[in-house]
Amino acid sequence: MEFAKLCSIFAAGLAMGLGAIGSAVGEGFIAMKAVQTMSRQPGSAGKIVRVMLIGQAVTETAAIFALVVSLILMFQDVTGDFVKGFTFIAAGIAIGFGTIGSGFGAGLPGGAACEGIGKQPENADVLTINMLIGQAVSQTATIFSLTIALILIMLEPRSGIVKICSILGAGCAIGFGAIGPGIGDGIVARNANLAIGKDPANMGLLTRTMLIGQAVTETTDIYSMVVSLILIFVI
Amino acid sequence: MEGITGQELIKALALLAAGIAMGFGAIGPGIGEGFAAGKACESLGKRPDEANLITRTMLIGQAVSETTGIYSLVVALILIFVV
């Protein structure tokens, strides 16, 4: 088997194995909070289960991105030389590590929504809306990783040790760089959702502040993406 | 892969280091800024009339947390373009 195909299959395992971590932990967190809340408020069980399932479905997106990249890496026809193999490994690192933060981060507001519904079941709609906004923003980190991973898979690199290292560097930059902002965005959304659960009258103010806070948290991920793109296209 | 000069090897490893510097460097600021904004949201829920003060302090706190991320970016750019 040629080297590029070997790398492609190895990267598929890397992408899905690492990519499953974050989403699984995040979904477990939502379920944990849902069960805790239900034990206190068994009457609201129906609403809690509904929000739990919606929240878990959105949390799953990060792992689905990893699955898509993994399937592409497994079944594509690989033509390329020695250097092409390293683009696949870099893509696997980018999407594998890149999904950890967003998967876990998206779980945090889901847990807060379940807690809030336990306290005041009539707030279910407001909490679900804010949960979905917060989760969507915390997915951006993974979407950046997905973009870079797809660019890397389609890249036709020139040969040489310099290009190999720049490609691996690009994968590391966006892969590890997406962990922090993904979790950070989730923490912001969680606290905003907890506050809305206590007093839904402040929802406008809290959602606005949440989005500002998440936008600032996202900046380091944007730096990582810029460094990745420089390493891919400029070097 | 034969015939790699020392100069090429230095350049190659500098580029790999740039990626690692920016990647790991972004983890801390991301989580830290999330904490700052999260606690700001919590406080806003309790005292919505102090929104201006809380938002201002949140942004200052996040800007300071951001500095290490900017250091990583600067180091990465130096490793890419200067080394």
Interface residues (C-beta under 8 A of the other chain):
Chain A: F82 F97 G101 G105 G160 I161 V162 I164 C165 S166 L168 G169 A170 G171 C172 A173 I174 G175 F176 G177 A178 I179 G180 P181 G182 I183 G184 D185 G186 I187 V188 R190 N191 A192 L194 A195 I196 K198 D199 N202 L205 L206 T209 M210 I212 G213 Q214 V216 T217 T219 T220 D221 Y223 S224 V226 V227 S228 I230 L231 V234 I235
Chain B: M1 I4 E8 L9 K11 A12 L13 L15 L16 A17 A18 G19 I20 M22 G23 F24 G25 A26 I27 G28 P29 G30 I31 G32 E33 G34 F35 A36 A37 G38 K39 A40 C41 E42 L44 G45 K46 P48 A51 I54 T55 M58 L59 Q62 A63 E66 G69 I70 S72 L73 A76 L77 I80
